[in-house]
């Protein structure tokens, strides 16, 4: 591959001019070079300078002219230049050493080789020279190009030292393996297992950022299996790790809930990029270990695992530094309701049951139906076809009833204020009781979702409780 062909943009000519004018060696390094070789789009241009990265950033910003914005981070010896769609990060070449209780390095100025030594993986240590005389020349001291061809993730130096120094690199290894569908080199993977306990010095925010990148990858199960096999999963997500395994009694065994969960997650990922729906798939059976019981008649049961699961989610989200607002509520809803369409698909699909499902799911009904369809992972093709056919019936019913009854995001046709005005009463429990009876009557199809029908029923049921309209 002629790498110069990928450096034709004006930004690279300006970087080359800047480096030569300052008499500095400069290289594009890391992800941008890797993505050129992978033929993937990339906007993250990282430049390593043998000398002052901040000095070169300032000169480059001046060369870009009006509208260029320079940010300097003296503590880290880095700088960033932005202008419209141009974004370049600069750092001086450096070597690093670490204290055992921190991933923050002690930094000293160094050579290009020192800087490549400190990189996490050989495929991220590739550098392209920007200076005119060597423009586009690839500097690859660790065989990163060969590792790229072999789709291997390997550390430039001793992996035990690499991961012990900065344990976040273990999560990054799993993340790259999941995103790029590369294989982690055996010696490198062994070092992750040896150092998995070191992940405990990494902040939850850093961990969840990498975890969510795994969740967004084309096939998240690749990363999750690697987390489990390396021992990292037990450290960062014990609730998920506890889904593993099969228990057998009287020749009857339940499925491995962890493996089932990964199948459901991959199936959802094939059909949706929604991160929080993927989280719903990941956690849909999280309550099963706590609800597992043996029944001599039915075998293994997981009664109310959806209810227990949705109650676990706030604690998981809080500990893992996930957002506690609408995303968490959405995931709770998916976990709580994920059995409902399946039950409907097993039984006769009644209008009443479908109305109640639509009422409870609201605007998230399509996401819920997708999750539930992906939850059918049986190897029995006949069973899968039966469920799929019944799910189609549920979808048809949902559409028909929504068009006719307007149940989604349902609001009672007669509200509490109108009830107080009709009967001349103050706020009290009876108002909620009356509204609930009207809601149930609409959901059960006893009356249409219309004001006049609801008011007529209201007056009837209120009279049974000794309440009568006030005569003005």
C-alpha positions as CSV (number, residue, x, y, z in Angstrom):
1,X,0.0,0.0,0.0
2,X,1.3,3.5,-1.0
3,X,0.8,5.3,2.3
4,X,1.6,8.7,0.7
5,X,-1.7,8.5,-1.2
6,X,-3.5,8.7,2.1
7,X,-1.6,11.9,3.1
8,X,-2.8,14.1,0.2
9,X,-5.1,16.3,2.3
10,X,-3.8,19.9,2.8
11,X,-3.6,19.4,6.5
12,X,-0.6,17.0,6.1
13,X,1.2,19.4,3.8
14,X,0.8,22.1,6.4
15,X,2.0,19.8,9.2
16,X,5.1,18.9,7.1
17,X,5.9,22.5,6.4
18,X,5.5,23.4,10.1
19,X,7.8,20.6,11.3
20,X,10.5,21.4,8.8
21,X,10.4,25.2,9.5
22,X,10.9,24.4,13.2
23,X,13.6,21.8,12.5
24,X,11.6,19.2,14.4
25,X,11.0,15.5,13.6
26,X,7.3,14.8,13.5
27,X,5.2,11.7,12.9
28,X,1.6,10.7,12.6
29,X,1.2,7.9,15.0
30,X,-1.3,5.4,16.4
31,X,-5.0,5.0,15.4
32,X,-4.9,7.2,12.3
33,X,-2.1,5.1,10.8
34,X,-3.8,1.8,11.9
35,X,-7.1,2.9,10.3
36,X,-5.4,3.8,7.0
37,X,-4.1,0.2,6.8
38,X,-7.5,-1.2,7.8
39,X,-9.1,1.1,5.2
40,X,-11.4,2.5,7.9
41,X,-12.4,6.2,8.1
42,X,-10.7,8.1,10.9
43,X,-10.7,11.8,12.0
44,X,-8.3,11.4,15.0
45,X,-4.9,12.7,13.9
46,X,-2.2,12.3,16.5
47,X,1.2,13.8,15.9
48,X,4.2,12.9,18.0
49,X,7.1,15.5,17.9
50,X,10.7,14.8,18.8
51,X,10.9,18.0,20.8
52,X,8.1,20.3,22.0
53,X,4.6,19.2,20.8
54,X,3.2,22.4,22.3
55,X,5.6,24.5,20.2
56,X,4.6,22.7,17.0
57,X,0.9,23.0,17.8
58,X,1.2,26.8,18.2
59,X,3.1,27.2,14.9
60,X,0.6,24.9,13.1
61,X,-2.4,26.9,14.5
62,X,-0.8,30.2,13.2
63,X,-0.3,28.5,9.8
64,X,-3.9,27.5,9.7
65,X,-4.8,31.2,10.3
66,X,-8.1,32.7,11.2
67,X,-10.6,30.4,13.0
68,X,-7.9,28.0,14.3
69,X,-8.3,27.3,18.0
70,X,-5.4,26.1,20.1
71,X,-5.7,24.3,23.5
72,X,-2.6,23.7,25.5
73,X,-2.3,21.2,28.4
74,X,1.1,22.0,30.0
75,X,0.7,19.4,32.7
76,X,0.6,16.6,30.1
77,X,2.8,18.3,27.5
78,X,0.1,18.0,24.9
79,X,-1.9,20.4,22.7
80,X,-4.8,20.3,20.4
81,X,-5.6,22.4,17.3
82,X,-9.1,22.7,15.8
83,X,-10.5,24.5,12.8
84,X,-13.8,23.4,11.3
85,X,-13.4,19.7,10.4
86,X,-9.6,19.7,11.2
87,X,-8.6,18.3,14.6
88,X,-5.0,17.4,15.4
89,X,-3.5,16.3,18.8
90,X,0.2,17.0,19.4
91,X,2.5,15.5,22.0
92,X,6.2,15.5,22.6
93,X,8.0,12.2,22.2
94,X,8.4,10.8,25.7
95,X,9.3,7.8,27.9
96,X,7.2,6.8,30.9
97,X,7.6,5.0,34.2
98,X,4.9,4.1,36.7
99,X,4.3,3.7,40.4
100,X,2.4,0.5,41.2
101,X,-0.6,2.2,42.8
102,X,-1.4,4.6,39.9
103,X,-1.8,4.5,36.1
104,X,-0.6,8.1,35.9
105,X,3.0,7.9,34.5
106,X,6.1,9.8,35.4
107,X,7.0,11.4,32.0
108,X,10.4,12.4,30.6
109,X,11.3,13.7,27.2
110,X,12.4,10.9,24.8
111,X,13.0,9.7,21.3
112,X,10.5,8.4,18.8
113,X,11.5,4.9,19.8
114,X,10.8,5.7,23.5
115,X,7.4,6.9,22.4
116,X,6.7,3.8,20.4
117,X,7.9,1.7,23.3
118,X,5.1,3.1,25.6
119,X,2.3,2.4,23.1
120,X,-0.3,-0.2,24.1
121,X,-0.2,-2.5,21.0
122,X,2.1,-2.9,18.0
123,X,-0.7,-1.9,15.6
124,X,-1.0,1.4,17.5
125,X,2.8,2.0,17.5
126,X,3.0,2.5,13.7
127,X,4.3,6.0,12.7
128,X,4.4,7.9,9.4
129,X,7.1,10.5,9.0
130,X,5.8,14.1,8.2
131,X,9.2,15.6,7.3
132,X,9.7,16.4,3.6
133,X,12.7,14.2,3.0
134,X,11.0,11.1,4.5
135,X,7.4,12.1,4.0
136,X,5.1,9.0,4.3
137,X,7.9,6.7,5.4
138,X,6.5,4.0,7.8
139,X,8.4,3.5,11.1
140,X,7.5,0.0,12.4
141,X,10.0,-1.3,15.0
142,X,7.7,-4.0,16.4
143,X,6.2,-5.7,13.4
144,X,2.9,-3.9,13.7
145,X,2.3,-4.2,10.0
146,X,2.6,-7.9,10.1
147,X,0.4,-8.1,13.2
148,X,-2.2,-6.0,11.2
149,X,-2.1,-8.5,8.4
150,X,-2.5,-11.4,10.8
151,X,-5.2,-9.6,12.8
152,X,-3.2,-10.0,16.1
153,X,-3.1,-7.7,19.1
154,X,0.3,-7.8,20.8
155,X,2.1,-5.4,23.1
156,X,5.4,-3.8,21.9
157,X,7.2,-4.7,25.2
158,X,6.7,-7.3,28.0
159,X,2.9,-7.5,28.3
160,X,3.1,-8.1,32.1
161,X,4.8,-4.8,32.5
162,X,2.6,-3.1,30.0
163,X,-0.6,-4.1,31.8
164,X,0.7,-3.8,35.3
165,X,1.8,-0.2,34.5
166,X,-1.5,0.8,33.0
167,X,-4.3,-1.8,33.6
168,X,-6.8,0.1,31.4
169,X,-4.8,-1.3,28.5
170,X,-6.3,-4.7,29.3
171,X,-9.8,-3.3,28.7
172,X,-8.5,-1.6,25.5
173,X,-7.1,-5.0,24.3
174,X,-10.6,-6.5,24.7
175,X,-12.2,-3.5,23.1
176,X,-10.0,-3.6,20.0
177,X,-10.4,-7.3,19.7
178,X,-14.2,-6.8,19.8
179,X,-14.3,-3.8,17.5
180,X,-11.8,-5.0,14.9
181,X,-12.4,-8.8,15.4
182,X,-8.7,-9.3,16.0
183,X,-7.2,-12.1,18.1
184,X,-5.3,-11.3,21.3
185,X,-1.8,-12.9,21.1
186,X,-1.6,-15.8,23.6
187,X,1.3,-14.3,25.6
188,X,-0.6,-11.0,25.7
189,X,-3.8,-12.6,26.8
190,X,-2.0,-14.6,29.5
191,X,-0.7,-11.3,30.9
192,X,-4.2,-10.0,31.1
193,X,-5.3,-13.0,33.2
194,X,-2.2,-12.5,35.4
195,X,-2.9,-8.9,36.0
196,X,-6.7,-8.8,36.0
197,X,-6.8,-7.7,39.7
198,X,-4.9,-4.6,38.7
199,X,-8.1,-3.3,37.1
200,X,-9.2,-2.2,40.5
201,X,-7.0,0.9,40.4
202,X,-8.8,2.2,37.4
203,X,-11.7,4.6,37.8
204,X,-15.2,3.3,37.1
205,X,-15.6,6.1,34.5
206,X,-12.7,4.9,32.5
207,X,-13.9,1.3,32.7
208,X,-17.4,2.0,31.6
209,X,-16.1,4.1,28.6
210,X,-14.3,1.0,27.3
211,X,-17.1,-1.3,28.2
212,X,-19.6,0.8,26.2
213,X,-17.3,0.7,23.2
214,X,-17.4,-3.1,23.5
215,X,-21.2,-2.9,23.7
216,X,-21.2,-0.8,20.5
217,X,-19.0,-3.1,18.6
218,X,-20.5,-5.2,15.7
219,X,-20.5,-8.4,17.7
220,X,-20.3,-7.5,21.5
221,X,-20.1,-11.2,22.5
222,X,-16.4,-11.3,21.3
223,X,-15.4,-8.7,23.9
224,X,-17.6,-10.1,26.7
225,X,-16.3,-13.6,26.3
226,X,-12.7,-12.3,26.5
227,X,-13.6,-10.3,29.6
228,X,-15.0,-13.6,31.2
229,X,-12.1,-15.8,30.1
230,X,-9.5,-13.3,31.4
231,X,-11.1,-12.9,34.8
232,X,-11.8,-9.2,34.2
233,X,-15.6,-9.7,34.1
234,X,-15.7,-11.0,37.7
235,X,-13.9,-7.8,38.8
236,X,-15.9,-5.2,36.9
237,X,-19.3,-6.8,36.5
238,X,-19.9,-9.6,39.1
239,X,-23.6,-9.8,38.5
240,X,-23.0,-10.7,34.8
241,X,-20.3,-13.1,35.7
242,X,-22.7,-15.0,38.0
243,X,-24.9,-15.9,35.0
244,X,-22.3,-18.5,34.0
245,X,-22.7,-22.2,34.3
246,X,-25.3,-25.0,34.2
247,X,-26.7,-26.8,37.2
248,X,-28.1,-30.3,36.7
249,X,-30.6,-32.2,38.9
250,X,-32.5,-35.4,38.1
251,X,-31.0,-35.4,34.6
252,X,-32.6,-32.0,34.0
253,X,-30.4,-28.9,33.4
254,X,-31.1,-25.3,32.7
255,X,-29.4,-23.4,29.9
256,X,-26.2,-21.4,30.5
257,X,-27.8,-18.0,31.1
258,X,-24.5,-16.2,30.3
259,X,-24.1,-17.8,26.8
260,X,-27.8,-17.3,26.2
261,X,-27.5,-13.6,27.1
262,X,-24.6,-13.2,24.6
263,X,-26.7,-14.7,21.8
264,X,-29.5,-12.3,22.6
265,X,-27.2,-9.4,22.7
266,X,-25.5,-10.2,19.4
267,X,-28.9,-10.7,17.8
268,X,-30.1,-7.3,19.0
269,X,-26.8,-5.7,17.8
270,X,-27.3,-7.1,14.3
271,X,-30.6,-5.2,14.1
272,X,-30.1,-2.0,16.3
273,X,-27.3,0.5,17.1
274,X,-29.3,1.6,20.2
275,X,-26.8,1.3,23.1
276,X,-29.5,1.2,25.7
277,X,-31.5,-1.5,23.9
278,X,-28.2,-3.5,23.9
279,X,-28.0,-2.9,27.6
280,X,-31.5,-4.1,27.9
281,X,-30.5,-7.3,26.1
282,X,-27.4,-7.7,28.3
283,X,-29.4,-7.4,31.5
284,X,-32.7,-9.0,30.6
285,X,-32.0,-12.1,32.6
286,X,-29.8,-10.6,35.3
287,X,-32.3,-11.6,38.0
288,X,-32.2,-15.3,37.2
289,X,-29.5,-16.4,39.7
290,X,-31.4,-14.8,42.5
291,X,-34.7,-16.4,41.4
292,X,-33.5,-19.9,40.5
293,X,-35.4,-22.7,42.2
294,X,-35.8,-26.4,41.7
295,X,-39.4,-27.7,41.4
296,X,-39.9,-31.5,41.2
297,X,-42.7,-31.0,38.7
298,X,-41.4,-28.2,36.5
299,X,-37.7,-28.6,37.0
300,X,-35.6,-25.4,37.2
301,X,-37.7,-22.2,37.4
302,X,-36.9,-18.5,37.4
303,X,-40.1,-17.0,38.6
304,X,-40.3,-13.2,38.8
305,X,-36.7,-12.9,37.5
306,X,-37.8,-9.9,35.4
307,X,-39.1,-8.2,38.5
308,X,-35.9,-9.0,40.5
309,X,-33.8,-7.9,37.5
310,X,-35.3,-4.5,37.1
311,X,-34.8,-3.9,40.8
312,X,-31.1,-4.6,40.5
313,X,-30.5,-2.2,37.7
314,X,-30.3,1.1,39.7
315,X,-27.5,-0.4,41.9
316,X,-25.6,-1.6,38.8
317,X,-26.0,1.7,37.0
318,X,-24.9,3.7,40.1
319,X,-21.8,1.5,40.7
320,X,-20.7,1.4,37.1
321,X,-21.2,5.2,36.7
322,X,-23.9,4.8,34.0
323,X,-26.6,7.5,33.6
324,X,-29.3,7.3,36.2
325,X,-32.0,9.2,34.2
326,X,-34.0,8.1,31.1
327,X,-31.4,5.5,29.9
328,X,-31.7,3.6,33.2
329,X,-35.5,3.8,33.2
330,X,-35.6,2.5,29.6
331,X,-33.4,-0.5,30.5
332,X,-35.5,-1.2,33.6
333,X,-38.6,-1.2,31.4
334,X,-37.1,-3.6,28.9
335,X,-36.0,-6.0,31.7
336,X,-39.4,-5.8,33.5
337,X,-41.5,-6.3,30.4
338,X,-39.4,-8.7,28.4
339,X,-41.5,-11.7,29.3
340,X,-44.9,-10.2,28.4
341,X,-44.8,-10.5,24.6
342,X,-43.4,-14.1,25.0
343,X,-46.3,-15.0,27.3
344,X,-48.7,-13.5,24.7
345,X,-47.0,-15.5,21.9
346,X,-47.6,-18.7,23.9
347,X,-51.2,-18.0,24.7
348,X,-54.2,-16.8,22.8
349,X,-53.5,-13.2,21.8
350,X,-56.4,-11.3,23.4
351,X,-57.2,-7.6,22.7
352,X,-57.1,-6.9,26.5
353,X,-53.6,-8.3,27.0
354,X,-52.3,-6.5,24.0
355,X,-53.8,-3.2,25.1
356,X,-52.2,-3.6,28.5
357,X,-48.8,-4.4,26.9
358,X,-49.1,-1.3,24.8
359,X,-50.1,0.8,27.8
360,X,-47.1,-0.3,29.8
361,X,-44.6,-0.1,27.0
362,X,-45.7,3.2,25.5
363,X,-43.3,4.5,22.8
364,X,-40.8,1.8,23.6
365,X,-43.1,-1.0,22.3
366,X,-41.1,-1.5,19.1
367,X,-37.8,-1.8,21.1
368,X,-39.4,-4.3,23.5
369,X,-40.8,-6.4,20.6
370,X,-37.3,-6.5,19.0
371,X,-35.7,-7.6,22.3
372,X,-38.3,-10.3,22.8
373,X,-37.9,-11.7,19.3
374,X,-34.2,-11.9,19.8
375,X,-34.7,-13.7,23.1
376,X,-36.0,-16.8,21.3
377,X,-32.7,-18.7,21.0
378,X,-33.9,-22.3,20.9
379,X,-32.2,-24.8,18.6
380,X,-35.6,-26.2,17.9
381,X,-36.6,-24.7,14.5
382,X,-40.2,-25.6,14.9
383,X,-40.4,-23.9,18.2
384,X,-38.7,-20.7,16.9
385,X,-41.1,-20.6,13.9
386,X,-44.1,-21.0,16.2
387,X,-42.9,-18.1,18.3
388,X,-42.1,-16.0,15.3
389,X,-45.5,-16.6,13.8
390,X,-47.2,-15.7,17.1
391,X,-45.1,-12.6,17.4
392,X,-46.3,-11.5,14.0
393,X,-49.9,-11.9,15.3
394,X,-49.0,-9.7,18.3
395,X,-47.5,-7.0,16.1
396,X,-50.7,-7.0,13.9
397,X,-52.9,-6.7,17.0
398,X,-50.7,-3.9,18.4
399,X,-51.1,-1.9,15.2
400,X,-54.8,-2.5,14.9
401,X,-55.5,-1.6,18.6
402,X,-53.2,1.5,18.5
403,X,-55.0,2.8,15.4
404,X,-58.4,2.2,17.0
405,X,-58.0,2.8,20.7
406,X,-54.9,5.2,20.9
407,X,-53.6,3.3,24.0
408,X,-49.9,4.2,23.6
409,X,-49.0,6.8,26.2
410,X,-52.5,6.6,27.4
411,X,-54.1,9.4,29.5
412,X,-57.6,8.8,31.0
413,X,-60.3,10.7,29.0
414,X,-61.6,12.0,32.4
415,X,-58.8,13.4,34.6
416,X,-58.7,14.0,38.4
417,X,-59.6,17.7,38.1
418,X,-62.8,17.0,36.2
419,X,-63.8,14.3,38.7
420,X,-63.4,16.8,41.6
421,X,-65.5,19.3,39.7
422,X,-68.2,16.8,38.7
423,X,-68.7,15.6,42.3
424,X,-67.6,18.7,44.2
425,X,-65.0,16.8,46.2
426,X,-61.5,17.6,47.4
427,X,-58.4,15.5,46.5
428,X,-58.7,12.0,48.0
429,X,-58.0,8.3,47.4
430,X,-61.4,7.8,45.7
431,X,-60.3,9.9,42.7
432,X,-57.4,7.5,42.0
433,X,-59.7,4.5,42.5
434,X,-62.2,5.9,40.0
435,X,-59.5,6.7,37.4
436,X,-58.1,3.2,37.8
437,X,-61.5,1.6,37.1
438,X,-62.0,3.7,34.0
439,X,-58.5,2.8,32.8
440,X,-59.1,-0.9,33.3
441,X,-62.5,-0.7,31.5
442,X,-60.8,0.9,28.5
443,X,-57.9,-1.6,28.5
444,X,-60.3,-4.5,28.8
445,X,-62.4,-3.2,25.9
446,X,-65.5,-2.6,28.0
447,X,-65.8,1.0,26.8
448,X,-64.0,2.9,24.0
449,X,-61.2,5.3,24.8
450,X,-63.5,8.3,24.5
451,X,-64.6,11.1,26.9
452,X,-68.3,10.6,26.9
453,X,-68.2,6.9,27.4
454,X,-65.7,7.3,30.2
455,X,-67.8,10.0,31.9
456,X,-70.9,7.8,31.7
457,X,-69.1,4.9,33.4
458,X,-67.6,7.3,36.0
459,X,-71.1,8.5,37.1
460,X,-72.3,5.0,37.3
461,X,-69.5,3.6,39.4
462,X,-69.4,6.7,41.6
463,X,-73.1,6.3,42.4
464,X,-72.3,2.8,43.7
465,X,-70.0,4.6,46.2
466,X,-72.5,7.2,47.2
467,X,-71.1,10.0,45.0
468,X,-73.4,12.0,42.8
469,X,-72.8,14.9,40.4
470,X,-73.1,18.4,41.9
471,X,-76.1,20.3,40.5
472,X,-75.0,23.8,39.5
